[in-house]
Amino acid sequence: TDVNDNKPVFRDCDSYRPEVEENSPNAEPVITVRAHDEDKGENGRVRYSIVQQPNQKGTKFTVDPATGVVRTNKVFDRESPE
């Protein structure tokens, strides 16, 4: 009976301090993001995703849709152009 009239809110963004070490293994956890939605039931369930920009080649990170765990999707090398 709840109307989906609230948007998810990331309350802790100011405390996020993600870091990725150079040459860390692929799929290394970076950060867990959390959002809260005031709606009830299914309308209040938050699903996470990363939106790829039109000019972007591949994704450097993935996010678990249910848990919000962000992981690397490549091995980062400072000398690499991508």
PDB file of N, CA, C and O in Angstrom:
ATOM      1  N   THR A   1       0.818  -1.203   0.000  1.00  0.00           N
ATOM      2  CA  THR A   1       0.000   0.000   0.000  1.00  0.00           C
ATOM      3  C   THR A   1       0.859   1.262   0.000  1.00  0.00           C
ATOM      4  O   THR A   1       0.334   2.367  -0.138  1.00  0.00           O
ATOM      5  N   ASP A   2       2.172   1.107   0.154  1.00  0.00           N
ATOM      6  CA  ASP A   2       3.066   2.267   0.162  1.00  0.00           C
ATOM      7  C   ASP A   2       3.296   2.769  -1.259  1.00  0.00           C
ATOM      8  O   ASP A   2       3.466   1.979  -2.188  1.00  0.00           O
ATOM      9  N   VAL A   3       3.299   4.078  -1.415  1.00  0.00           N
ATOM     10  CA  VAL A   3       3.598   4.697  -2.704  1.00  0.00           C
ATOM     11  C   VAL A   3       5.099   4.954  -2.750  1.00  0.00           C
ATOM     12  O   VAL A   3       5.681   5.422  -1.771  1.00  0.00           O
ATOM     13  N   ASN A   4       5.722   4.653  -3.874  1.00  0.00           N
ATOM     14  CA  ASN A   4       7.168   4.837  -4.017  1.00  0.00           C
ATOM     15  C   ASN A   4       7.460   6.325  -4.232  1.00  0.00           C
ATOM     16  O   ASN A   4       7.737   6.755  -5.352  1.00  0.00           O
ATOM     17  N   ASP A   5       7.394   7.104  -3.150  1.00  0.00           N
ATOM     18  CA  ASP A   5       7.540   8.556  -3.261  1.00  0.00           C
ATOM     19  C   ASP A   5       8.803   9.088  -2.583  1.00  0.00           C
ATOM     20  O   ASP A   5       8.987  10.302  -2.495  1.00  0.00           O
ATOM     21  N   ASN A   6       9.664   8.208  -2.108  1.00  0.00           N
ATOM     22  CA  ASN A   6      10.929   8.640  -1.500  1.00  0.00           C
ATOM     23  C   ASN A   6      12.092   8.103  -2.311  1.00  0.00           C
ATOM     24  O   ASN A   6      12.044   6.983  -2.820  1.00  0.00           O
ATOM     25  N   LYS A   7      13.123   8.897  -2.426  1.00  0.00           N
ATOM     26  CA  LYS A   7      14.304   8.415  -3.140  1.00  0.00           C
ATOM     27  C   LYS A   7      15.344   7.948  -2.123  1.00  0.00           C
ATOM     28  O   LYS A   7      15.375   8.443  -0.997  1.00  0.00           O
ATOM     29  N   PRO A   8      16.195   7.000  -2.513  1.00  0.00           N
ATOM     30  CA  PRO A   8      17.252   6.555  -1.605  1.00  0.00           C
ATOM     31  C   PRO A   8      18.209   7.692  -1.286  1.00  0.00           C
ATOM     32  O   PRO A   8      18.489   8.546  -2.128  1.00  0.00           O
ATOM     33  N   VAL A   9      18.705   7.687  -0.056  1.00  0.00           N
ATOM     34  CA  VAL A   9      19.628   8.728   0.398  1.00  0.00           C
ATOM     35  C   VAL A   9      20.892   8.062   0.941  1.00  0.00           C
ATOM     36  O   VAL A   9      20.818   7.134   1.747  1.00  0.00           O
ATOM     37  N   PHE A  10      22.053   8.545   0.491  1.00  0.00           N
ATOM     38  CA  PHE A  10      23.342   8.105   1.006  1.00  0.00           C
ATOM     39  C   PHE A  10      23.708   9.060   2.141  1.00  0.00           C
ATOM     40  O   PHE A  10      24.201  10.160   1.892  1.00  0.00           O
ATOM     41  N   ARG A  11      23.472   8.650   3.363  1.00  0.00           N
ATOM     42  CA  ARG A  11      23.671   9.531   4.522  1.00  0.00           C
ATOM     43  C   ARG A  11      25.133   9.674   4.926  1.00  0.00           C
ATOM     44  O   ARG A  11      25.512  10.689   5.511  1.00  0.00           O
ATOM     45  N   ASP A  12      25.958   8.680   4.626  1.00  0.00           N
ATOM     46  CA  ASP A  12      27.328   8.656   5.136  1.00  0.00           C
ATOM     47  C   ASP A  12      28.387   9.047   4.109  1.00  0.00           C
ATOM     48  O   ASP A  12      29.569   8.773   4.319  1.00  0.00           O
ATOM     49  N   CYS A  13      27.999   9.672   3.018  1.00  0.00           N
ATOM     50  CA  CYS A  13      28.960  10.001   1.954  1.00  0.00           C
ATOM     51  C   CYS A  13      30.162  10.793   2.466  1.00  0.00           C
ATOM     52  O   CYS A  13      31.279  10.586   1.992  1.00  0.00           O
ATOM     53  N   ASP A  14      29.955  11.683   3.410  1.00  0.00           N
ATOM     54  CA  ASP A  14      31.072  12.493   3.915  1.00  0.00           C
ATOM     55  C   ASP A  14      32.127  11.648   4.620  1.00  0.00           C
ATOM     56  O   ASP A  14      33.279  12.067   4.737  1.00  0.00           O
ATOM     57  N   SER A  15      31.748  10.464   5.090  1.00  0.00           N
ATOM     58  CA  SER A  15      32.717   9.618   5.789  1.00  0.00           C
ATOM     59  C   SER A  15      33.389   8.599   4.865  1.00  0.00           C
ATOM     60  O   SER A  15      34.302   7.895   5.297  1.00  0.00           O
ATOM     61  N   TYR A  16      32.960   8.506   3.607  1.00  0.00           N
ATOM     62  CA  TYR A  16      33.568   7.551   2.682  1.00  0.00           C
ATOM     63  C   TYR A  16      34.983   7.992   2.345  1.00  0.00           C
ATOM     64  O   TYR A  16      35.205   9.145   1.974  1.00  0.00           O
ATOM     65  N   ARG A  17      35.930   7.091   2.471  1.00  0.00           N
ATOM     66  CA  ARG A  17      37.333   7.352   2.136  1.00  0.00           C
ATOM     67  C   ARG A  17      37.893   6.165   1.351  1.00  0.00           C
ATOM     68  O   ARG A  17      38.797   5.479   1.829  1.00  0.00           O
ATOM     69  N   PRO A  18      37.366   5.920   0.156  1.00  0.00           N
ATOM     70  CA  PRO A  18      37.832   4.750  -0.598  1.00  0.00           C
ATOM     71  C   PRO A  18      39.263   4.939  -1.106  1.00  0.00           C
ATOM     72  O   PRO A  18      39.656   6.039  -1.496  1.00  0.00           O
ATOM     73  N   GLU A  19      40.023   3.861  -1.095  1.00  0.00           N
ATOM     74  CA  GLU A  19      41.383   3.870  -1.617  1.00  0.00           C
ATOM     75  C   GLU A  19      41.617   2.583  -2.386  1.00  0.00           C
ATOM     76  O   GLU A  19      41.133   1.517  -2.005  1.00  0.00           O
ATOM     77  N   VAL A  20      42.368   2.697  -3.474  1.00  0.00           N
ATOM     78  CA  VAL A  20      42.763   1.532  -4.251  1.00  0.00           C
ATOM     79  C   VAL A  20      44.277   1.557  -4.367  1.00  0.00           C
ATOM     80  O   VAL A  20      44.853   2.511  -4.889  1.00  0.00           O
ATOM     81  N   GLU A  21      44.909   0.518  -3.885  1.00  0.00           N
ATOM     82  CA  GLU A  21      46.361   0.406  -3.983  1.00  0.00           C
ATOM     83  C   GLU A  21      46.743  -0.025  -5.396  1.00  0.00           C
ATOM     84  O   GLU A  21      46.073  -0.859  -6.005  1.00  0.00           O
ATOM     85  N   GLU A  22      47.816   0.549  -5.901  1.00  0.00           N
ATOM     86  CA  GLU A  22      48.319   0.157  -7.209  1.00  0.00           C
ATOM     87  C   GLU A  22      48.653  -1.331  -7.195  1.00  0.00           C
ATOM     88  O   GLU A  22      49.219  -1.836  -6.225  1.00  0.00           O
ATOM     89  N   ASN A  23      48.303  -2.027  -8.267  1.00  0.00           N
ATOM     90  CA  ASN A  23      48.544  -3.462  -8.466  1.00  0.00           C
ATOM     91  C   ASN A  23      47.766  -4.355  -7.496  1.00  0.00           C
ATOM     92  O   ASN A  23      48.111  -5.525  -7.325  1.00  0.00           O
ATOM     93  N   SER A  24      46.729  -3.822  -6.865  1.00  0.00           N
ATOM     94  CA  SER A  24      45.861  -4.681  -6.055  1.00  0.00           C
ATOM     95  C   SER A  24      45.189  -5.691  -6.980  1.00  0.00           C
ATOM     96  O   SER A  24      44.950  -5.391  -8.150  1.00  0.00           O
ATOM     97  N   PRO A  25      44.882  -6.874  -6.475  1.00  0.00           N
ATOM     98  CA  PRO A  25      44.242  -7.876  -7.336  1.00  0.00           C
ATOM     99  C   PRO A  25      42.867  -7.430  -7.825  1.00  0.00           C
ATOM    100  O   PRO A  25      42.193  -6.621  -7.187  1.00  0.00           O
ATOM    101  N   ASN A  26      42.474  -7.972  -8.960  1.00  0.00           N
ATOM    102  CA  ASN A  26      41.142  -7.717  -9.493  1.00  0.00           C
ATOM    103  C   ASN A  26      40.099  -8.217  -8.485  1.00  0.00           C
ATOM    104  O   ASN A  26      40.341  -9.197  -7.782  1.00  0.00           O
ATOM    105  N   ALA A  27      38.969  -7.564  -8.414  1.00  0.00           N
ATOM    106  CA  ALA A  27      37.842  -7.890  -7.524  1.00  0.00           C
ATOM    107  C   ALA A  27      38.145  -7.574  -6.062  1.00  0.00           C
ATOM    108  O   ALA A  27      37.493  -8.107  -5.165  1.00  0.00           O
ATOM    109  N   GLU A  28      39.124  -6.717  -5.817  1.00  0.00           N
ATOM    110  CA  GLU A  28      39.467  -6.292  -4.462  1.00  0.00           C
ATOM    111  C   GLU A  28      38.367  -5.365  -3.927  1.00  0.00           C
ATOM    112  O   GLU A  28      37.989  -4.421  -4.620  1.00  0.00           O
ATOM    113  N   PRO A  29      37.840  -5.605  -2.714  1.00  0.00           N
ATOM    114  CA  PRO A  29      36.840  -4.696  -2.148  1.00  0.00           C
ATOM    115  C   PRO A  29      37.442  -3.307  -1.912  1.00  0.00           C
ATOM    116  O   PRO A  29      38.566  -3.184  -1.426  1.00  0.00           O
ATOM    117  N   VAL A  30      36.684  -2.273  -2.260  1.00  0.00           N
ATOM    118  CA  VAL A  30      37.141  -0.890  -2.113  1.00  0.00           C
ATOM    119  C   VAL A  30      36.366  -0.191  -0.999  1.00  0.00           C
ATOM    120  O   VAL A  30      36.954   0.461  -0.136  1.00  0.00           O
ATOM    121  N   ILE A  31      35.057  -0.330  -1.025  1.00  0.00           N
ATOM    122  CA  ILE A  31      34.198   0.349  -0.062  1.00  0.00           C
ATOM    123  C   ILE A  31      32.818  -0.315  -0.097  1.00  0.00           C
ATOM    124  O   ILE A  31      32.437  -0.926  -1.096  1.00  0.00           O
ATOM    125  N   THR A  32      32.095  -0.189   0.976  1.00  0.00           N
ATOM    126  CA  THR A  32      30.689  -0.603   0.993  1.00  0.00           C
ATOM    127  C   THR A  32      29.857   0.653   1.154  1.00  0.00           C
ATOM    128  O   THR A  32      29.974   1.372   2.146  1.00  0.00           O
ATOM    129  N   VAL A  33      29.012   0.909   0.158  1.00  0.00           N
ATOM    130  CA  VAL A  33      28.134   2.075   0.213  1.00  0.00           C
ATOM    131  C   VAL A  33      26.792   1.645   0.793  1.00  0.00           C
ATOM    132  O   VAL A  33      26.371   0.499   0.635  1.00  0.00           O
ATOM    133  N   ARG A  34      26.136   2.569   1.458  1.00  0.00           N
ATOM    134  CA  ARG A  34      24.835   2.278   2.066  1.00  0.00           C
ATOM    135  C   ARG A  34      23.884   3.434   1.773  1.00  0.00           C
ATOM    136  O   ARG A  34      24.216   4.604   1.961  1.00  0.00           O
ATOM    137  N   ALA A  35      22.707   3.073   1.313  1.00  0.00           N
ATOM    138  CA  ALA A  35      21.652   4.055   1.102  1.00  0.00           C
ATOM    139  C   ALA A  35      20.420   3.598   1.873  1.00  0.00           C
ATOM    140  O   ALA A  35      20.236   2.407   2.124  1.00  0.00           O
ATOM    141  N   HIS A  36      19.591   4.547   2.240  1.00  0.00           N
ATOM    142  CA  HIS A  36      18.360   4.248   2.977  1.00  0.00           C
ATOM    143  C   HIS A  36      17.192   4.868   2.224  1.00  0.00           C
ATOM    144  O   HIS A  36      17.265   6.008   1.768  1.00  0.00           O
ATOM    145  N   ASP A  37      16.122   4.105   2.103  1.00  0.00           N
ATOM    146  CA  ASP A  37      14.907   4.582   1.440  1.00  0.00           C
ATOM    147  C   ASP A  37      13.766   4.506   2.444  1.00  0.00           C
ATOM    148  O   ASP A  37      13.516   3.448   3.022  1.00  0.00           O
ATOM    149  N   GLU A  38      13.083   5.605   2.652  1.00  0.00           N
ATOM    150  CA  GLU A  38      11.998   5.685   3.651  1.00  0.00           C
ATOM    151  C   GLU A  38      10.737   4.937   3.245  1.00  0.00           C
ATOM    152  O   GLU A  38       9.852   4.744   4.078  1.00  0.00           O
ATOM    153  N   ASP A  39      10.629   4.509   1.986  1.00  0.00           N
ATOM    154  CA  ASP A  39       9.438   3.772   1.561  1.00  0.00           C
ATOM    155  C   ASP A  39       9.370   2.423   2.277  1.00  0.00           C
ATOM    156  O   ASP A  39      10.374   1.933   2.795  1.00  0.00           O
ATOM    157  N   LYS A  40       8.208   1.847   2.298  1.00  0.00           N
ATOM    158  CA  LYS A  40       7.971   0.572   2.981  1.00  0.00           C
ATOM    159  C   LYS A  40       8.035  -0.599   1.997  1.00  0.00           C
ATOM    160  O   LYS A  40       7.803  -0.432   0.800  1.00  0.00           O
ATOM    161  N   GLY A  41       8.352  -1.776   2.518  1.00  0.00           N
ATOM    162  CA  GLY A  41       8.319  -3.005   1.726  1.00  0.00           C
ATOM    163  C   GLY A  41       9.243  -2.966   0.529  1.00  0.00           C
ATOM    164  O   GLY A  41      10.359  -2.452   0.605  1.00  0.00           O
ATOM    165  N   GLU A  42       8.771  -3.512  -0.576  1.00  0.00           N
ATOM    166  CA  GLU A  42       9.574  -3.595  -1.809  1.00  0.00           C
ATOM    167  C   GLU A  42       9.989  -2.214  -2.309  1.00  0.00           C
ATOM    168  O   GLU A  42      11.079  -2.068  -2.862  1.00  0.00           O
ATOM    169  N   ASN A  43       9.151  -1.208  -2.126  1.00  0.00           N
ATOM    170  CA  ASN A  43       9.490   0.153  -2.566  1.00  0.00           C
ATOM    171  C   ASN A  43      10.658   0.744  -1.775  1.00  0.00           C
ATOM    172  O   ASN A  43      11.304   1.684  -2.238  1.00  0.00           O
ATOM    173  N   GLY A  44      10.931   0.208  -0.601  1.00  0.00           N
ATOM    174  CA  GLY A  44      12.031   0.703   0.218  1.00  0.00           C
ATOM    175  C   GLY A  44      13.323  -0.077   0.040  1.00  0.00           C
ATOM    176  O   GLY A  44      14.346   0.275   0.627  1.00  0.00           O
ATOM    177  N   ARG A  45      13.289  -1.127  -0.759  1.00  0.00           N
ATOM    178  CA  ARG A  45      14.485  -1.928  -0.987  1.00  0.00           C
ATOM    179  C   ARG A  45      15.428  -1.188  -1.927  1.00  0.00           C
ATOM    180  O   ARG A  45      15.016  -0.733  -2.994  1.00  0.00           O
ATOM    181  N   VAL A  46      16.677  -1.069  -1.536  1.00  0.00           N
ATOM    182  CA  VAL A  46      17.670  -0.355  -2.349  1.00  0.00           C
ATOM    183  C   VAL A  46      18.472  -1.369  -3.148  1.00  0.00           C
ATOM    184  O   VAL A  46      18.938  -2.368  -2.599  1.00  0.00           O
ATOM    185  N   ARG A  47      18.634  -1.116  -4.444  1.00  0.00           N
ATOM    186  CA  ARG A  47      19.480  -1.920  -5.333  1.00  0.00           C
ATOM    187  C   ARG A  47      20.548  -0.988  -5.888  1.00  0.00           C
ATOM    188  O   ARG A  47      20.234   0.102  -6.366  1.00  0.00           O
ATOM    189  N   TYR A  48      21.790  -1.406  -5.828  1.00  0.00           N
ATOM    190  CA  TYR A  48      22.913  -0.571  -6.238  1.00  0.00           C
ATOM    191  C   TYR A  48      23.366  -0.929  -7.645  1.00  0.00           C
ATOM    192  O   TYR A  48      23.298  -2.085  -8.061  1.00  0.00           O
ATOM    193  N   SER A  49      23.832   0.090  -8.373  1.00  0.00           N
ATOM    194  CA  SER A  49      24.408  -0.134  -9.704  1.00  0.00           C
ATOM    195  C   SER A  49      25.339   1.031 -10.032  1.00  0.00           C
ATOM    196  O   SER A  49      25.245   2.108  -9.444  1.00  0.00           O
ATOM    197  N   ILE A  50      26.228   0.793 -10.972  1.00  0.00           N
ATOM    198  CA  ILE A  50      27.128   1.834 -11.458  1.00  0.00           C
ATOM    199  C   ILE A  50      26.733   2.134 -12.890  1.00  0.00           C
ATOM    200  O   ILE A  50      26.648   1.228 -13.718  1.00  0.00           O
ATOM    201  N   VAL A  51      26.491   3.399 -13.183  1.00  0.00           N
ATOM    202  CA  VAL A  51      26.081   3.817 -14.512  1.00  0.00           C
ATOM    203  C   VAL A  51      27.323   4.133 -15.326  1.00  0.00           C
ATOM    204  O   VAL A  51      28.158   4.943 -14.923  1.00  0.00           O
ATOM    205  N   GLN A  52      27.433   3.487 -16.471  1.00  0.00           N
ATOM    206  CA  GLN A  52      28.576   3.716 -17.349  1.00  0.00           C
ATOM    207  C   GLN A  52      28.287   4.904 -18.259  1.00  0.00           C
ATOM    208  O   GLN A  52      27.209   5.004 -18.845  1.00  0.00           O
ATOM    209  N   GLN A  53      29.258   5.797 -18.370  1.00  0.00           N
ATOM    210  CA  GLN A  53      29.118   6.967 -19.228  1.00  0.00           C
ATOM    211  C   GLN A  53      29.258   6.553 -20.698  1.00  0.00           C
ATOM    212  O   GLN A  53      29.944   5.572 -20.987  1.00  0.00           O
ATOM    213  N   PRO A  54      28.626   7.277 -21.633  1.00  0.00           N
ATOM    214  CA  PRO A  54      28.647   6.882 -23.048  1.00  0.00           C
ATOM    215  C   PRO A  54      30.058   6.730 -23.633  1.00  0.00           C
ATOM    216  O   PRO A  54      30.283   5.828 -24.440  1.00  0.00           O
ATOM    217  N   ASN A  55      31.004   7.581 -23.253  1.00  0.00           N
ATOM    218  CA  ASN A  55      32.351   7.536 -23.836  1.00  0.00           C
ATOM    219  C   ASN A  55      33.277   6.581 -23.091  1.00  0.00           C
ATOM    220  O   ASN A  55      34.423   6.394 -23.499  1.00  0.00           O
ATOM    221  N   GLN A  56      32.810   5.988 -22.028  1.00  0.00           N
ATOM    222  CA  GLN A  56      33.655   5.168 -21.164  1.00  0.00           C
ATOM    223  C   GLN A  56      33.874   3.778 -21.759  1.00  0.00           C
ATOM    224  O   GLN A  56      32.932   3.131 -22.218  1.00  0.00           O
ATOM    225  N   LYS A  57      35.145   3.325 -21.743  1.00  0.00           N
ATOM    226  CA  LYS A  57      35.470   1.980 -22.205  1.00  0.00           C
ATOM    227  C   LYS A  57      35.569   1.067 -20.992  1.00  0.00           C
ATOM    228  O   LYS A  57      36.481   1.220 -20.179  1.00  0.00           O
ATOM    229  N   GLY A  58      34.653   0.129 -20.860  1.00  0.00           N
ATOM    230  CA  GLY A  58      34.689  -0.808 -19.747  1.00  0.00           C
ATOM    231  C   GLY A  58      34.388  -0.134 -18.421  1.00  0.00           C
ATOM    232  O   GLY A  58      34.260   1.088 -18.348  1.00  0.00           O
ATOM    233  N   THR A  59      34.279  -0.921 -17.399  1.00  0.00           N
ATOM    234  CA  THR A  59      34.038  -0.381 -16.079  1.00  0.00           C
ATOM    235  C   THR A  59      35.215  -0.716 -15.178  1.00  0.00           C
ATOM    236  O   THR A  59      35.696  -1.849 -15.173  1.00  0.00           O
ATOM    237  N   LYS A  60      35.668   0.249 -14.432  1.00  0.00           N
ATOM    238  CA  LYS A  60      36.807   0.063 -13.538  1.00  0.00           C
ATOM    239  C   LYS A  60      36.383  -0.525 -12.205  1.00  0.00           C
ATOM    240  O   LYS A  60      37.205  -1.047 -11.452  1.00  0.00           O
ATOM    241  N   PHE A  61      35.082  -0.434 -11.919  1.00  0.00           N
ATOM    242  CA  PHE A  61      34.554  -0.922 -10.655  1.00  0.00           C
ATOM    243  C   PHE A  61      33.242  -1.643 -10.901  1.00  0.00           C
ATOM    244  O   PHE A  61      32.544  -1.375 -11.879  1.00  0.00           O
ATOM    245  N   THR A  62      32.915  -2.567  -9.995  1.00  0.00           N
ATOM    246  CA  THR A  62      31.606  -3.218  -9.989  1.00  0.00           C
ATOM    247  C   THR A  62      30.999  -2.991  -8.605  1.00  0.00           C
ATOM    248  O   THR A  62      31.708  -2.682  -7.646  1.00  0.00           O
ATOM    249  N   VAL A  63      29.690  -3.148  -8.517  1.00  0.00           N
ATOM    250  CA  VAL A  63      29.020  -3.032  -7.215  1.00  0.00           C
ATOM    251  C   VAL A  63      28.023  -4.173  -7.095  1.00  0.00           C
ATOM    252  O   VAL A  63      27.292  -4.481  -8.036  1.00  0.00           O
ATOM    253  N   ASP A  64      28.006  -4.788  -5.933  1.00  0.00           N
ATOM    254  CA  ASP A  64      27.032  -5.839  -5.673  1.00  0.00           C
ATOM    255  C   ASP A  64      25.672  -5.160  -5.503  1.00  0.00           C
ATOM    256  O   ASP A  64      25.523  -4.296  -4.638  1.00  0.00           O
ATOM    257  N   PRO A  65      24.684  -5.533  -6.307  1.00  0.00           N
ATOM    258  CA  PRO A  65      23.396  -4.834  -6.266  1.00  0.00           C
ATOM    259  C   PRO A  65      22.685  -4.915  -4.920  1.00  0.00           C
ATOM    260  O   PRO A  65      21.914  -4.018  -4.580  1.00  0.00           O
ATOM    261  N   ALA A  66      22.926  -5.957  -4.159  1.00  0.00           N
ATOM    262  CA  ALA A  66      22.224  -6.130  -2.885  1.00  0.00           C
ATOM    263  C   ALA A  66      22.999  -5.573  -1.696  1.00  0.00           C
ATOM    264  O   ALA A  66      22.402  -5.000  -0.784  1.00  0.00           O
ATOM    265  N   THR A  67      24.325  -5.736  -1.695  1.00  0.00           N
ATOM    266  CA  THR A  67      25.106  -5.366  -0.514  1.00  0.00           C
ATOM    267  C   THR A  67      25.764  -3.994  -0.596  1.00  0.00           C
ATOM    268  O   THR A  67      26.088  -3.405   0.435  1.00  0.00           O
ATOM    269  N   GLY A  68      25.966  -3.472  -1.815  1.00  0.00           N
ATOM    270  CA  GLY A  68      26.642  -2.185  -1.980  1.00  0.00           C
ATOM    271  C   GLY A  68      28.157  -2.276  -1.911  1.00  0.00           C
ATOM    272  O   GLY A  68      28.831  -1.249  -1.836  1.00  0.00           O
ATOM    273  N   VAL A  69      28.711  -3.498  -1.935  1.00  0.00           N
ATOM    274  CA  VAL A  69      30.163  -3.647  -1.917  1.00  0.00           C
ATOM    275  C   VAL A  69      30.710  -3.288  -3.298  1.00  0.00           C
ATOM    276  O   VAL A  69      30.348  -3.901  -4.302  1.00  0.00           O
ATOM    277  N   VAL A  70      31.588  -2.282  -3.328  1.00  0.00           N
ATOM    278  CA  VAL A  70      32.238  -1.848  -4.566  1.00  0.00           C
ATOM    279  C   VAL A  70      33.578  -2.550  -4.647  1.00  0.00           C
ATOM    280  O   VAL A  70      34.345  -2.549  -3.684  1.00  0.00           O
ATOM    281  N   ARG A  71      33.864  -3.156  -5.804  1.00  0.00           N
ATOM    282  CA  ARG A  71      35.118  -3.879  -6.019  1.00  0.00           C
ATOM    283  C   ARG A  71      35.793  -3.384  -7.287  1.00  0.00           C
ATOM    284  O   ARG A  71      35.150  -2.849  -8.190  1.00  0.00           O
ATOM    285  N   THR A  72      37.107  -3.577  -7.333  1.00  0.00           N
ATOM    286  CA  THR A  72      37.838  -3.243  -8.553  1.00  0.00           C
ATOM    287  C   THR A  72      37.438  -4.223  -9.650  1.00  0.00           C
ATOM    288  O   THR A  72      37.080  -5.369  -9.379  1.00  0.00           O
ATOM    289  N   ASN A  73      37.505  -3.757 -10.874  1.00  0.00           N
ATOM    290  CA  ASN A  73      37.194  -4.594 -12.028  1.00  0.00           C
ATOM    291  C   ASN A  73      38.392  -4.646 -12.971  1.00  0.00           C
ATOM    292  O   ASN A  73      38.261  -4.976 -14.150  1.00  0.00           O
ATOM    293  N   LYS A  74      39.558  -4.314 -12.428  1.00  0.00           N
ATOM    294  CA  LYS A  74      40.814  -4.350 -13.177  1.00  0.00           C
ATOM    295  C   LYS A  74      41.939  -4.213 -12.182  1.00  0.00           C
ATOM    296  O   LYS A  74      41.705  -3.903 -11.014  1.00  0.00           O
ATOM    297  N   VAL A  75      43.156  -4.439 -12.630  1.00  0.00           N
ATOM    298  CA  VAL A  75      44.338  -4.168 -11.811  1.00  0.00           C
ATOM    299  C   VAL A  75      44.809  -2.771 -12.206  1.00  0.00           C
ATOM    300  O   VAL A  75      45.064  -2.512 -13.382  1.00  0.00           O
ATOM    301  N   PHE A  76      44.923  -1.880 -11.240  1.00  0.00           N
ATOM    302  CA  PHE A  76      45.294  -0.496 -11.516  1.00  0.00           C
ATOM    303  C   PHE A  76      46.805  -0.345 -11.551  1.00  0.00           C
ATOM    304  O   PHE A  76      47.526  -0.831 -10.680  1.00  0.00           O
ATOM    305  N   ASP A  77      47.263   0.356 -12.603  1.00  0.00           N
ATOM    306  CA  ASP A  77      48.685   0.633 -12.785  1.00  0.00           C
ATOM    307  C   ASP A  77      48.826   2.107 -13.102  1.00  0.00           C
ATOM    308  O   ASP A  77      48.253   2.602 -14.073  1.00  0.00           O
ATOM    309  N   ARG A  78      49.578   2.797 -12.291  1.00  0.00           N
ATOM    310  CA  ARG A  78      49.731   4.241 -12.430  1.00  0.00           C
ATOM    311  C   ARG A  78      50.234   4.654 -13.815  1.00  0.00           C
ATOM    312  O   ARG A  78      49.872   5.719 -14.317  1.00  0.00           O
ATOM    313  N   GLU A  79      51.061   3.820 -14.426  1.00  0.00           N
ATOM    314  CA  GLU A  79      51.637   4.163 -15.719  1.00  0.00           C
ATOM    315  C   GLU A  79      50.684   3.869 -16.891  1.00  0.00           C
ATOM    316  O   GLU A  79      50.922   4.320 -18.011  1.00  0.00           O
ATOM    317  N   SER A  80      49.616   3.118 -16.633  1.00  0.00           N
ATOM    318  CA  SER A  80      48.669   2.773 -17.677  1.00  0.00           C
ATOM    319  C   SER A  80      47.765   3.969 -17.980  1.00  0.00           C
ATOM    320  O   SER A  80      47.325   4.653 -17.056  1.00  0.00           O
ATOM    321  N   PRO A  81      47.479   4.235 -19.268  1.00  0.00           N
ATOM    322  CA  PRO A  81      46.627   5.371 -19.613  1.00  0.00           C
ATOM    323  C   PRO A  81      45.165   5.175 -19.223  1.00  0.00           C
ATOM    324  O   PRO A  81      44.427   6.159 -19.169  1.00  0.00           O
ATOM    325  N   GLU A  82      44.715   3.960 -18.950  1.00  0.00           N
ATOM    326  CA  GLU A  82      43.306   3.705 -18.593  1.00  0.00           C
ATOM    327  C   GLU A  82      43.176   3.294 -17.153  1.00  0.00           C
ATOM    328  O   GLU A  82      42.068   3.041 -16.680  1.00  0.00           O
TER     329      GLU A  82
END
